[in-house]
Amino acid sequence: MGFLDDLKRQADALKTQSSFDAAAVARNTALVEAACKATLHYFMELAPQLNVLQLKPRIRFSLDSRTPLDNLARGDFMVDSRKQRLRDQDVFDHLVIHGQQKSGQVMTMTKDFPPEIERLESRLRQAGITADVETRRDPDKGRLLHVNFRFTADVILMVKVFPEHDQGRLRFQMVNLDGLETVTAEFPAHAVTTGLLDELARWLTGDMSHGFLKAAEGVKRVEA
């Protein structure tokens, strides 16, 4: 075999590999799009039911060691999705179902140590709470005396889905479903079935016996 023949063999191998890769990516993209459409349809049917039920799961959210929020009513659920262009076609960029966990309480919390102030600020951000903040300082020395936070103690909850088309996977991000934390989990597109979404719905209702994470990959929890 001459040198030119060897180059032809290498080129043919690359063409075959490129063709195989393109077919695999197209197949993965189709699977992800189908899973996203099914998930969006499920969310759109789920949200109105949750808004009628106004469930109050027995879940405690702690803004600090002395300030628990219990029996919050889950409602105001909405569903949204966004598209993007990928290889000359419109595909899902993300989809989301989000709502509120309402206490209706107007609260004031006072902190006078910087670490406690930072911790509370972090938890309020995680909860989606915007507080009116008043900082008091010593008028002579400028030293921090304390910071007052005044806010309505309603906590957001959300499930956001990010498709990974080339890999044939979906990444789910769950916010404040059973604590002030964000949980991420991944599934291959073919695993995102009605049964799996039923388990996610159980979690959204506050049923802690859900099995949504049992078959998940790459599960991560980040607390506020």
C-alpha distance (Angstrom), angle and dihedral (degrees) to the residues before:
residue distance angle dihedral
M1 . . .
G2 3.77 . .
F3 3.77 127.5 .
L4 3.83 92.7 -101.5
D5 3.80 90.6 52.1
D6 3.80 89.5 52.1
L7 3.82 90.7 51.8
K8 3.81 90.3 49.8
R9 3.81 90.4 51.4
Q10 3.80 91.6 51.1
A11 3.83 91.9 47.0
D12 3.81 92.1 49.6
A13 3.80 90.3 50.3
L14 3.80 90.7 52.1
K15 3.82 91.8 48.3
T16 3.79 90.6 51.5
Q17 3.80 92.1 47.9
S18 3.83 92.1 47.5
S19 3.78 90.7 49.8
F20 3.80 90.9 49.2
D21 3.82 91.7 47.8
A22 3.81 92.4 49.0
A23 3.80 91.1 50.1
A24 3.82 91.5 48.7
V25 3.81 92.2 49.8
A26 3.81 91.4 48.1
R27 3.80 90.5 50.0
N28 3.82 91.8 48.1
T29 3.79 91.2 48.3
A30 3.80 91.6 52.1
L31 3.81 91.6 49.4
V32 3.81 92.3 49.3
E33 3.80 93.0 47.8
A34 3.81 91.1 50.6
A35 3.82 90.7 49.6
C36 3.82 91.5 48.5
K37 3.81 92.5 50.2
A38 3.80 91.1 49.7
T39 3.81 91.5 47.2
L40 3.80 92.8 48.3
H41 3.81 90.8 50.0
Y42 3.81 90.2 49.0
F43 3.82 92.1 49.7
M44 3.81 91.5 49.0
E45 3.80 90.8 54.4
L46 3.81 93.7 41.9
A47 3.82 99.3 50.9
P48 3.84 97.7 64.2
Q49 3.80 91.4 49.2
L50 3.80 92.1 51.9
N51 3.81 90.4 48.0
V52 3.80 91.0 55.6
L53 3.81 95.0 44.2
Q54 3.84 96.0 49.2
L55 3.80 89.7 -165.3
K56 3.80 121.8 -157.3
P57 3.80 106.1 -155.0
R58 3.78 118.7 -164.1
I59 3.79 93.9 -108.7
R60 3.79 125.8 134.8
F61 3.78 124.1 -146.1
S62 3.80 115.5 -165.0
L63 3.78 121.0 -155.0
D64 3.79 87.5 179.6
S65 3.80 137.4 -18.2
R66 3.80 91.5 -79.3
T67 3.80 102.6 37.7
P68 3.79 114.9 68.7
L69 3.80 124.2 172.8
D70 3.81 112.4 -149.8
N71 3.81 137.6 -179.2
L72 3.78 96.7 12.1
A73 3.81 114.6 -177.9
R74 3.80 113.4 -121.4
G75 3.80 114.5 -140.7
D76 3.81 146.9 112.1
F77 3.80 89.7 81.0
M78 3.79 116.8 177.8
V79 3.79 133.4 176.7
D80 3.78 127.6 -144.6
S81 3.79 139.2 167.8
R82 3.78 137.8 -173.1
K83 3.81 132.8 -155.6
Q84 3.77 134.2 -146.7
R85 3.80 136.5 -171.9
L86 3.78 115.6 -103.6
R87 3.80 122.3 172.6
D88 3.82 91.7 -19.8
Q89 3.79 96.0 -49.9
D90 3.79 135.2 97.5
V91 3.80 111.5 -112.6
F92 3.79 136.1 164.9
D93 3.79 116.8 -78.3
H94 3.82 93.2 -176.8
L95 3.79 142.7 -36.4
V96 3.78 130.0 -151.4
I97 3.78 145.4 -172.7
H98 3.80 114.2 -161.3
G99 3.78 137.8 170.2
Q100 3.78 146.4 157.2
Q101 3.79 132.8 -93.1
K102 3.78 102.0 -151.0
S103 3.76 131.0 -156.0
G104 3.79 96.1 159.0
Q105 3.81 88.2 -146.8
V106 3.78 120.9 138.8
M107 3.79 104.9 -147.2
T108 3.79 136.6 -173.6
M109 3.79 120.3 -157.1
T110 3.79 125.4 -176.4
K111 3.80 125.0 -157.0
D112 3.78 127.7 179.9
F113 3.84 104.3 177.8
P114 3.83 119.9 75.2
P115 3.84 94.9 -132.7
E116 3.82 90.4 52.6
I117 3.80 90.7 46.0
E118 3.81 91.5 51.8
R119 3.81 92.0 46.2
L120 3.79 92.6 51.6
E121 3.80 91.8 46.0
S122 3.81 89.2 52.6
R123 3.79 92.7 50.6
L124 3.79 92.8 46.8
R125 3.82 89.9 51.9
Q126 3.79 90.4 49.9
A127 3.81 90.0 49.3
G128 3.81 91.2 50.5
I129 3.80 90.5 -120.2
T130 3.79 120.9 150.0
A131 3.80 109.1 -157.3
D132 3.77 132.5 -163.9
V133 3.80 102.0 -120.4
E134 3.78 125.3 -155.7
T135 3.80 118.7 -175.7
R136 3.80 118.9 -160.4
R137 3.80 121.8 -160.9
D138 3.78 134.5 -179.7
P139 3.83 104.1 -92.7
D140 3.81 92.7 -141.3
K141 3.80 104.2 38.8
G142 3.80 100.9 23.3
R143 3.81 89.6 -130.1
L144 3.78 116.3 153.9
L145 3.79 111.7 -102.8
H146 3.79 101.1 176.8
V147 3.79 145.3 -46.5
N148 3.81 122.8 -124.2
F149 3.80 119.2 -150.7
R150 3.80 117.2 -165.4
F151 3.81 119.3 -176.1
T152 3.78 148.4 135.0
A153 3.78 106.7 -96.5
D154 3.81 100.0 -130.9
V155 3.81 117.2 135.6
I156 3.79 125.5 -150.6
L157 3.79 121.8 -133.7
M158 3.75 125.3 -167.2
V159 3.77 145.8 168.6
K160 3.79 113.8 -155.8
V161 3.80 122.8 -174.6
F162 3.80 122.9 -154.2
P163 3.81 116.8 -168.1
E164 3.78 119.3 -143.8
H165 3.77 99.8 -161.1
D166 3.79 102.1 -178.3
Q167 3.80 92.4 49.4
G168 3.81 94.5 43.3
R169 3.79 92.7 -124.8
L170 3.80 142.2 120.1
R171 3.79 124.3 -144.2
F172 3.81 117.0 -152.3
Q173 3.79 121.9 -157.8
M174 3.81 116.0 -163.9
V175 3.80 117.7 -166.2
N176 3.83 123.8 -162.9
L177 3.80 97.6 -21.4
D178 3.80 95.3 138.4
G179 3.80 104.2 1.3
L180 3.78 141.8 -8.4
E181 3.78 93.8 -64.0
T182 3.79 144.2 98.8
V183 3.80 119.3 -122.5
T184 3.80 121.8 -166.2
A185 3.78 125.3 -167.0
E186 3.80 135.5 168.7
F187 3.80 132.7 -144.7
P188 3.79 134.2 179.7
A189 3.78 108.5 -108.5
H190 3.81 94.0 -113.2
A191 3.83 89.5 58.6
V192 3.81 93.4 59.4
T193 3.79 95.5 95.8
T194 3.78 133.7 151.3
G195 3.78 87.4 -97.7
L196 3.80 91.9 56.9
L197 3.81 91.7 46.2
D198 3.81 89.2 50.3
E199 3.80 88.1 58.1
L200 3.80 89.8 50.0
A201 3.81 89.4 50.3
R202 3.81 89.3 52.6
W203 3.79 88.1 54.7
L204 3.80 91.0 49.7
T205 3.81 89.7 53.8
G206 3.81 89.8 53.1
D207 3.81 96.5 -104.8
M208 3.80 102.0 149.4
S209 3.80 92.0 -168.8
H210 3.82 89.5 73.3
G211 3.78 118.1 131.3
F212 3.79 98.9 -149.6
L213 3.79 95.9 120.5
K214 3.80 97.6 42.4
A215 3.80 95.1 94.3
A216 3.80 96.5 26.6
E217 3.78 123.5 122.1
G218 3.79 128.6 -144.9
V219 3.80 94.7 15.3
K220 3.80 113.2 -173.6
R221 3.79 131.0 178.1
V222 3.79 122.1 -160.7
E223 3.80 116.3 -174.6
A224 3.78 123.3 -156.5
